[in-house]
Structures are given as structure tokens and as C-alpha cells.
Amino acid sequence: MTASRLLLFLEERCFADPWTVEQIESQIESPGTMLLLINDTGTVRGADLKDCPPVAAGYLLTAGGSDDAALELMRMGVLPEYRRRGFGEKLLRALREIRPVEVFLEVSENNMPARRLYEKSGFAIISRRKKYYPDNSDALIMKFQIPA
């Protein structure tokens, strides 16, 4: 299965406002994109963007450059039936183990479950984009940096 097909399936099940296939493919084609998948038993592994396993319980998609450059967490989702099992934390931990660099993300100020997960995982709010989302909620820019 291609990464775009798997991600489209996950997006549609994880989010009320899923990315389109065009958005997914654009991100996959960007240099430095990394995809981590978590299966139903909580095992995380890197995924080949051309050939993915046909099923996953969740995923994490990043953008970034060279090995020492900061990463941007573009999307992360866990299927509803696998939430509250620590899968999001496992994905974030695996990312930090694979690429020990700064990680940035943005999240809606209204998305309290995601905010709690990110804060618990060591992310801190560093700035805010006023009325960024279609519902006029602010985007919180968060950063995690691996301690030296």
C-alpha cells in the first residue's frame, strides 16, 4: 500500500478536518519527510513512503532537512479506538529517539487532548498565531528540544 493511501484512510478516521490526498502527497514528496507508524500492539516503526503496511493504529509525519536540522511535526493521529493507550506518547518518544533535535509543532488552542499530550511529552508554548484556524481559534506554536 502506498503511504498516501494509508495516510488518507487514517486522516479520514482521525480528524474532522482531514488533509486531502493532494496535501498528503505534497508532504510525502517534500525532501526530509519522515513517517512513523504505530500498530495495534503499540510498536512504532519507520515507514517507507513508497510501500507501507496496509494497516496502522496511528502515525506521525514530520518535515525537516538534514540530520541536525529542526523538525516540524506536520500531523499526528491515532485511530479513535486506540486512543488513551499511550500511543501518541510512544510516537513522540520514538521520534525523539530517532532524531534527537528540536521539534516544532502548531496546535489549536482549543485542542486540549493534544495540548496535554504535547505538554506531558516536554513541549512548551513559544508563540501564538492569532485567529489562525477557520474557527478563529489561535494556533499555539510549541517546541521540544532534546537536552544536551
Backbone as CSV, one residue per row, in Angstrom:
resi,resn,N_x,N_y,N_z,CA_x,CA_y,CA_z,C_x,C_y,C_z
1,MET,0.848,-1.179,0.000,0.000,0.000,0.000,0.889,1.237,0.000
2,THR,0.491,2.262,-0.717,1.271,3.495,-0.712,1.000,4.277,0.565
3,ALA,1.967,5.098,0.925,1.808,5.931,2.121,0.623,6.872,1.965
4,SER,0.421,7.416,0.770,-0.684,8.372,0.600,-2.033,7.704,0.828
5,ARG,-2.210,6.479,0.379,-3.496,5.782,0.601,-3.707,5.479,2.082
6,LEU,-2.656,4.998,2.743,-2.770,4.695,4.170,-3.041,5.973,4.972
7,LEU,-2.306,7.039,4.659,-2.496,8.289,5.399,-3.872,8.894,5.147
8,LEU,-4.376,8.789,3.935,-5.724,9.297,3.657,-6.753,8.544,4.496
9,PHE,-6.609,7.219,4.581,-7.508,6.416,5.421,-7.427,6.866,6.884
10,LEU,-6.203,7.013,7.399,-6.027,7.422,8.793,-6.549,8.836,9.027
11,GLU,-6.244,9.754,8.121,-6.720,11.137,8.242,-8.252,11.183,8.353
12,GLU,-8.914,10.457,7.479,-10.383,10.480,7.468,-10.983,9.889,8.735
13,ARG,-10.283,8.974,9.376,-10.784,8.377,10.610,-10.370,9.150,11.854
14,CYS,-9.265,9.901,11.773,-8.723,10.582,12.954,-9.194,12.020,13.116
15,PHE,-9.535,12.680,12.019,-9.777,14.120,12.083,-11.115,14.525,11.472
16,ALA,-11.706,15.546,12.060,-12.921,16.139,11.490,-12.580,16.950,10.246
17,ASP,-11.339,17.420,10.154,-10.875,18.203,9.004,-9.636,17.530,8.394
18,PRO,-9.809,16.344,7.786,-8.657,15.595,7.287,-7.959,16.314,6.144
19,TRP,-6.667,16.036,6.020,-5.917,16.509,4.865,-6.466,15.827,3.621
20,THR,-6.367,16.497,2.500,-6.755,15.913,1.220,-5.617,15.049,0.702
21,VAL,-5.912,14.233,-0.294,-4.868,13.418,-0.901,-3.789,14.311,-1.506
22,GLU,-4.177,15.472,-2.019,-3.192,16.392,-2.580,-2.255,16.926,-1.500
23,GLN,-2.790,17.272,-0.340,-1.954,17.745,0.762,-1.007,16.646,1.231
24,ILE,-1.529,15.449,1.343,-0.715,14.311,1.785,0.414,14.056,0.796
25,GLU,0.086,13.976,-0.485,1.099,13.687,-1.489,2.136,14.795,-1.578
26,SER,1.706,16.030,-1.428,2.649,17.146,-1.440,3.646,17.016,-0.292
27,GLN,3.160,16.646,0.887,4.053,16.486,2.031,4.978,15.297,1.845
28,ILE,4.460,14.189,1.365,5.274,12.989,1.161,6.403,13.255,0.164
29,GLU,6.131,14.064,-0.841,7.127,14.354,-1.873,8.164,15.372,-1.417
30,SER,7.944,16.029,-0.302,8.896,17.024,0.196,10.136,16.336,0.747
31,PRO,11.316,16.874,0.424,12.555,16.289,0.965,12.553,16.325,2.494
32,GLY,13.068,15.288,3.093,13.192,15.236,4.542,11.951,14.779,5.277
33,THR,10.889,14.409,4.551,9.671,13.930,5.219,9.937,12.578,5.861
34,MET,9.454,12.405,7.076,9.600,11.142,7.789,8.231,10.698,8.294
35,LEU,7.950,9.407,8.165,6.689,8.832,8.604,6.971,7.727,9.610
36,LEU,6.354,7.834,10.776,6.390,6.766,11.771,4.979,6.212,11.899
37,LEU,4.876,4.895,11.988,3.586,4.227,12.173,3.608,3.469,13.482
38,ILE,2.437,3.357,14.095,2.299,2.534,15.293,1.211,1.506,15.009
39,ASN,1.486,0.250,15.366,0.485,-0.786,15.105,-0.433,-0.965,16.311
40,ASP,-1.345,-1.899,16.208,-2.362,-2.076,17.255,-1.806,-2.601,18.567
41,THR,-0.556,-3.079,18.576,0.060,-3.520,19.826,0.972,-2.454,20.425
42,GLY,1.084,-1.305,19.748,1.885,-0.219,20.278,3.332,-0.213,19.832
43,THR,3.651,-0.983,18.796,5.008,-0.999,18.259,5.150,0.090,17.203
44,VAL,6.184,0.914,17.360,6.436,2.014,16.426,7.568,1.620,15.496
45,ARG,7.408,1.987,14.223,8.487,1.766,13.270,8.433,2.829,12.185
46,GLY,9.592,3.102,11.625,9.658,3.996,10.488,9.011,3.323,9.300
47,ALA,8.429,4.110,8.414,7.745,3.541,7.263,8.340,4.069,5.972
48,ASP,8.408,3.198,4.994,8.833,3.572,3.659,7.680,4.356,3.032
49,LEU,7.978,5.515,2.503,6.928,6.353,1.929,6.349,5.780,0.646
50,LYS,7.012,4.807,0.061,6.514,4.190,-1.181,5.726,2.908,-0.922
51,ASP,6.051,2.219,0.164,5.434,0.923,0.421,5.197,0.761,1.919
52,CYS,3.977,1.001,2.351,3.619,0.930,3.775,2.844,-0.343,4.061
53,PRO,2.846,-0.760,5.323,1.961,-1.867,5.682,0.510,-1.421,5.466
54,PRO,-0.387,-2.339,5.220,-1.765,-1.957,4.901,-2.592,-1.450,6.082
55,VAL,-2.115,-1.634,7.296,-2.874,-1.191,8.466,-1.957,-0.501,9.467
56,ALA,-2.543,0.387,10.238,-1.822,1.058,11.317,-2.861,1.606,12.282
57,ALA,-2.469,1.735,13.544,-3.353,2.324,14.551,-3.138,3.824,14.659
58,GLY,-2.005,4.302,14.125,-1.729,5.729,14.179,-0.454,6.056,13.442
59,TYR,-0.172,7.352,13.351,1.007,7.784,12.610,1.485,9.146,13.087
60,LEU,2.698,9.464,12.672,3.321,10.755,12.925,4.076,11.110,11.649
61,LEU,3.885,12.325,11.156,4.500,12.770,9.906,5.255,14.059,10.171
62,THR,6.547,14.073,9.812,7.365,15.258,10.052,7.926,15.808,8.747
63,ALA,8.337,17.060,8.820,9.074,17.710,7.746,10.360,18.209,8.354
64,GLY,11.413,18.177,7.590,12.689,18.662,8.092,13.780,18.439,7.086
65,GLY,14.894,19.016,7.372,16.011,18.946,6.435,17.025,17.905,6.820
66,SER,18.233,18.347,7.019,19.348,17.450,7.310,19.197,16.835,8.697
67,ASP,20.084,15.895,8.988,20.009,15.162,10.251,20.113,16.044,11.486
68,ASP,20.769,17.204,11.374,20.913,18.056,12.551,19.949,19.248,12.549
69,ALA,19.060,19.295,11.584,18.107,20.404,11.495,16.876,20.126,12.349
70,ALA,16.207,21.186,12.723,14.962,21.051,13.476,13.909,20.382,12.600
71,LEU,12.995,19.695,13.238,11.876,19.046,12.556,10.592,19.800,12.863
72,GLU,9.658,19.705,11.945,8.315,20.204,12.223,7.373,19.018,12.204
73,LEU,6.646,18.852,13.272,5.637,17.809,13.345,4.436,18.303,12.550
74,MET,4.206,17.695,11.389,3.149,18.151,10.495,1.783,17.591,10.891
75,ARG,1.730,16.310,11.157,0.471,15.665,11.533,0.789,14.492,12.443
76,MET,-0.139,14.222,13.333,-0.068,13.038,14.171,-1.492,12.640,14.477
77,GLY,-1.801,11.380,14.284,-3.147,10.914,14.572,-3.148,9.485,15.057
78,VAL,-4.084,9.198,15.932,-4.299,7.842,16.428,-5.783,7.538,16.231
79,LEU,-6.067,6.376,15.676,-7.455,5.997,15.451,-8.238,6.050,16.763
80,PRO,-9.496,6.473,16.704,-10.286,6.626,17.937,-10.284,5.403,18.841
81,GLU,-10.343,4.220,18.260,-10.405,3.003,19.086,-9.090,2.675,19.795
82,TYR,-7.999,3.383,19.453,-6.704,3.149,20.092,-6.240,4.327,20.948
83,ARG,-7.104,5.310,21.107,-6.729,6.470,21.914,-6.747,6.125,23.403
84,ARG,-6.024,6.919,24.158,-5.902,6.765,25.613,-5.191,5.473,26.004
85,ARG,-4.294,5.016,25.130,-3.467,3.840,25.407,-1.979,4.190,25.387
86,GLY,-1.665,5.479,25.292,-0.276,5.905,25.278,0.380,5.856,23.905
87,PHE,-0.414,5.647,22.845,0.165,5.529,21.511,0.769,6.850,21.046
88,GLY,0.128,7.974,21.345,0.687,9.274,20.975,2.025,9.507,21.651
89,GLU,2.099,9.174,22.936,3.367,9.324,23.661,4.452,8.437,23.054
90,LYS,4.097,7.215,22.677,5.075,6.309,22.072,5.588,6.858,20.740
91,LEU,4.701,7.433,19.939,5.129,8.022,18.669,6.095,9.177,18.906
92,LEU,5.770,10.055,19.847,6.645,11.192,20.141,7.984,10.740,20.712
93,ARG,7.973,9.744,21.580,9.214,9.221,22.153,10.086,8.617,21.054
94,ALA,9.472,7.859,20.152,10.237,7.250,19.058,10.846,8.324,18.159
95,LEU,10.107,9.374,17.905,10.643,10.469,17.091,11.874,11.070,17.742
96,ARG,11.789,11.324,19.041,12.923,11.930,19.739,14.123,10.993,19.783
97,GLU,13.885,9.682,19.813,14.993,8.726,19.812,15.646,8.632,18.440
98,ILE,14.854,8.739,17.390,15.375,8.646,16.025,16.110,9.917,15.626
99,ARG,15.523,11.057,15.924,16.086,12.347,15.517,16.172,13.261,16.731
100,PRO,17.262,13.170,17.477,17.385,13.997,18.688,17.720,15.454,18.366
101,VAL,16.709,16.185,17.900,16.851,17.596,17.554,15.629,18.352,18.061
102,GLU,15.615,19.633,17.802,14.439,20.428,18.130,13.259,19.963,17.274
103,VAL,12.093,19.945,17.887,10.868,19.617,17.160,9.872,20.733,17.430
104,PHE,9.276,21.233,16.366,8.260,22.279,16.461,6.926,21.722,16.003
105,LEU,5.851,22.306,16.502,4.514,21.945,16.044,3.581,23.108,16.309
106,GLU,2.418,23.053,15.672,1.376,24.010,15.996,0.114,23.223,16.294
107,VAL,-0.649,23.737,17.231,-1.866,23.068,17.662,-2.895,24.133,18.019
108,SER,-4.148,23.824,17.770,-5.207,24.761,18.126,-5.269,24.916,19.636
109,GLU,-5.458,26.146,20.066,-5.598,26.391,21.499,-6.776,25.616,22.081
110,ASN,-7.737,25.245,21.246,-8.929,24.525,21.701,-8.751,23.010,21.733
111,ASN,-7.655,22.489,21.212,-7.437,21.047,21.159,-6.744,20.592,22.452
112,MET,-7.521,20.535,23.514,-6.962,20.232,24.837,-6.343,18.830,24.944
113,PRO,-6.935,17.781,24.348,-6.256,16.479,24.447,-4.853,16.506,23.836
114,ALA,-4.707,17.131,22.669,-3.387,17.210,22.030,-2.448,18.082,22.851
115,ARG,-2.933,19.206,23.339,-2.086,20.095,24.142,-1.557,19.378,25.379
116,ARG,-2.432,18.628,26.056,-1.994,17.891,27.251,-0.929,16.857,26.887
117,LEU,-1.123,16.149,25.767,-0.142,15.160,25.323,1.190,15.832,25.044
118,TYR,1.174,16.927,24.301,2.417,17.605,23.953,3.115,18.159,25.199
119,GLU,2.364,18.764,26.099,2.972,19.308,27.312,3.555,18.191,28.172
120,LYS,2.832,17.085,28.280,3.321,15.935,29.044,4.598,15.368,28.427
121,SER,4.722,15.509,27.105,5.886,14.993,26.383,7.045,15.978,26.317
122,GLY,6.915,17.115,26.979,8.033,18.051,27.072,7.997,19.232,26.130
123,PHE,6.896,19.424,25.417,6.766,20.591,24.544,6.312,21.792,25.365
124,ALA,6.784,22.972,24.972,6.399,24.219,25.636,5.915,25.210,24.574
125,ILE,4.949,26.022,24.948,4.430,27.056,24.050,5.482,28.149,23.918
126,ILE,5.813,28.499,22.660,6.800,29.558,22.438,6.198,30.776,21.726
127,SER,5.059,30.592,21.062,4.388,31.734,20.441,2.966,31.354,20.067
128,ARG,2.258,32.329,19.525,0.842,32.158,19.214,0.550,32.863,17.891
129,ARG,-0.279,32.231,17.051,-0.782,32.861,15.832,-2.264,33.143,16.055
130,LYS,-2.590,34.408,16.152,-3.964,34.821,16.446,-4.923,34.435,15.314
131,LYS,-6.065,33.884,15.712,-7.165,33.557,14.787,-6.673,32.821,13.537
132,TYR,-5.837,31.833,13.732,-5.194,31.109,12.642,-6.117,30.090,11.974
133,TYR,-6.939,29.428,12.776,-7.783,28.352,12.253,-9.140,28.878,11.782
134,PRO,-9.833,28.100,10.930,-11.126,28.554,10.389,-12.159,28.933,11.462
135,ASP,-12.057,28.334,12.650,-12.992,28.672,13.728,-12.526,29.890,14.527
136,ASN,-11.489,30.581,14.026,-10.894,31.768,14.662,-10.114,31.463,15.933
137,SER,-9.831,30.187,16.190,-9.002,29.867,17.349,-7.544,30.158,17.012
138,ASP,-6.773,30.433,18.044,-5.342,30.698,17.876,-4.586,29.392,17.681
139,ALA,-3.497,29.466,16.945,-2.553,28.351,16.835,-1.456,28.594,17.860
140,LEU,-1.184,27.597,18.648,-0.076,27.661,19.601,1.128,26.987,18.956
141,ILE,2.251,27.695,18.922,3.491,27.128,18.401,4.227,26.561,19.607
142,MET,4.564,25.269,19.518,5.214,24.590,20.625,6.557,24.039,20.158
143,LYS,7.477,23.905,21.111,8.829,23.433,20.797,9.290,22.437,21.837
144,PHE,9.990,21.423,21.350,10.678,20.476,22.223,12.122,20.416,21.763
145,GLN,13.026,20.477,22.693,14.435,20.346,22.364,15.037,19.284,23.262
146,ILE,15.733,18.348,22.650,16.398,17.298,23.397,17.471,17.944,24.270
147,PRO,17.495,17.668,25.568,18.555,18.220,26.416,19.931,17.719,25.966
148,ALA,20.913,18.586,26.010,22.270,18.215,25.574,22.934,17.329,26.601
